């Protein structure tokens, strides 16, 4: 599947696809995926820093949500219909929000320094901005394409998300 993002400024195009303007070919070329992947790595590092008492609880939960963050971007990219892609990106956004709450737990329990939590939340905010931008892009593409099959009409309810 290949997209070519032609509107928006150069910075938006760089984050949405390849910076050479030719669009992208795989999910790994998505700026949102690359940024989410870096955040996933940071959260895995957090999971390794937690006390042994959290090894099977919070650390495991952080790893699952971090994997879900990038897996859903990848899986959504592999879907043919825009409403399917949107649904997976919404799941990815939910996993990101879950990770922010996990950072709150780390802060509340004094597992991480306050400065580390602030930096990680700033990184999460950057990922959220890109996810929301990618959702807007998919939403605009979805509304500009007429589906010939009415079976996807129920899926368009996802497009009414007020946070998009």
Secondary structure, DSSP 8 states (H G I E B T S, - for coil): --B---SS-HHHHHHHS-TTSS-BSSGGG-HHHHHHHHHHHHHHHHHHHS-GGGTTTHHHHHHHHHHHHHHHHHHHHT-SSHHHHHHHHHHHHHHHHHHHHHHHHHHHTT-S-HHHHHHHHHHHHHHHHHHHHHHHHHHHHHHHS--S-GGGGGGGGGGG-TT-
